[in-house]
């Protein structure tokens, strides 16, 4: 098994192991849309939100993390690349999704709203 050194670059790591990393990249989208679906479903109480989290989101998060971290656990990618692609990129995707509605409210003209 060939290891990627730190000099080969982040994009080479992503290109080689995107099939694993995609699970970490899709997790924030799943998390965001599942909470939207829960809020559209009706009243959001603490009881059903906790049940929703433990029954649906936590198992999917654990499975996605297990699959996405496989190249790191097999020592095929350096720690810095794993932190970037498995932690920082999903956080950036989540932040984009969370702040997108507020940005659209500022950008769209008053007539469209």
C-alpha positions in Angstrom: 0.0 0.0 0.0 1.4 3.3 -1.0 1.3 6.2 1.5 0.8 9.8 0.5 3.4 12.1 2.0 2.7 15.6 3.2 4.3 17.1 0.1 2.0 15.4 -2.4 -0.8 17.8 -1.5 -4.3 17.9 -0.2 -5.9 17.6 -3.6 -4.0 14.4 -4.4 -5.2 12.9 -1.2 -8.8 13.9 -2.0 -8.5 12.7 -5.6 -7.3 9.3 -4.4 -9.6 8.7 -1.5 -12.7 10.8 -2.4 -14.9 7.6 -2.3 -14.2 7.4 1.4 -14.2 11.1 2.2 -17.5 11.7 0.4 -19.3 10.3 3.5 -17.8 12.9 5.7 -18.6 15.6 3.1 -22.3 14.5 2.8 -22.9 14.2 6.6 -23.5 18.0 7.1 -26.0 18.0 4.3 -27.8 15.0 5.8 -27.7 16.6 9.2 -29.1 19.9 8.0 -31.8 18.5 5.9 -32.9 16.0 8.6 -33.5 18.9 11.0 -35.4 20.8 8.3 -37.5 17.7 7.8 -38.1 17.4 11.5 -39.1 21.0 11.9 -41.5 20.8 8.9 -43.1 17.7 10.4 -44.7 19.7 13.1 -43.9 20.9 16.6 -40.3 20.3 17.6 -40.1 19.2 21.2 -37.1 18.2 23.1 -38.3 14.6 23.4 -38.7 13.9 19.8 -35.6 15.9 18.9 -33.5 13.7 21.2 -35.1 10.5 19.8 -34.6 11.8 16.3 -30.9 12.3 17.0 -30.2 9.0 18.7 -32.4 6.9 16.3 -31.3 8.4 13.0 -28.5 10.9 13.1 -26.0 9.4 15.5 -25.9 5.9 13.8 -25.5 7.6 10.4 -22.8 9.8 11.8 -20.9 6.9 13.2 -21.2 4.8 10.0 -20.1 7.8 7.9 -17.2 8.5 10.2 -16.1 4.9 10.1 -16.1 4.7 6.3 -14.6 8.2 5.8 -11.7 7.6 8.2 -10.7 4.3 6.7 -7.7 5.7 4.8 -6.5 7.4 7.9 -7.0 4.3 10.1 -5.0 2.3 7.5 -2.2 5.0 7.7 -2.6 5.8 4.0 -3.0 9.6 4.6 -1.1 11.9 7.0 -2.9 13.4 10.0 -2.9 16.9 8.6 -4.8 15.7 5.4 -7.2 13.7 7.5 -8.0 16.6 9.7 -8.6 18.9 6.8 -10.8 16.5 4.7 -12.6 14.8 7.6 -13.1 17.7 10.0 -12.5 21.1 8.5 -14.3 20.6 5.2 -17.5 19.1 6.8 -17.5 22.1 9.2 -17.2 24.5 6.3 -20.1 22.8 4.5 -22.3 22.9 7.6 -21.5 26.6 8.1 -22.3 27.3 4.5 -25.7 25.6 4.8 -26.5 27.3 8.1 -25.7 30.8 7.0 -27.1 30.5 3.4 -30.7 31.5 4.3 -29.5 34.6 6.1 -27.2 35.5 3.2 -30.0 35.1 0.7 -32.2 37.4 2.8 -29.5 40.1 2.5 -28.7 39.6 -1.1 -32.2 39.2 -2.6 -34.1 42.3 -3.4 -37.0 43.3 -1.2 -39.6 42.5 -3.9 -38.6 38.9 -4.2 -38.9 38.2 -0.5 
